Amino acid sequence: MPVDLYRRRIAATVVELAREDPFLVKEVIARLRAAGEIEADDLVYLDRIADRWIGIAEANARQEASTHARQARR
């Protein structure tokens, strides 16, 4: 397998993980930074993706809560 294809597959897997469990990704990045294993600006793009999915999950939770509240009032 060419190295380029391998790197793209790894990147796709990591991005998918950021979508599925953004809190885990942020925690791992924070641990790597604290341990000095990565520089402060490494994996910023992945941190942003995780933040985006956290925002989406929170917005969905708020929308679901308001929908349930409206249904309960009926």
Buried (B, 14 or more C-beta within 10 A) or exposed (E): EEEEEEEEEEEEEBBEBBBEBBEEBBEBBEEBBEEEEEEEEEBEEBBEBBBEBBEEEEEEEEEEEEEEEEEEEE
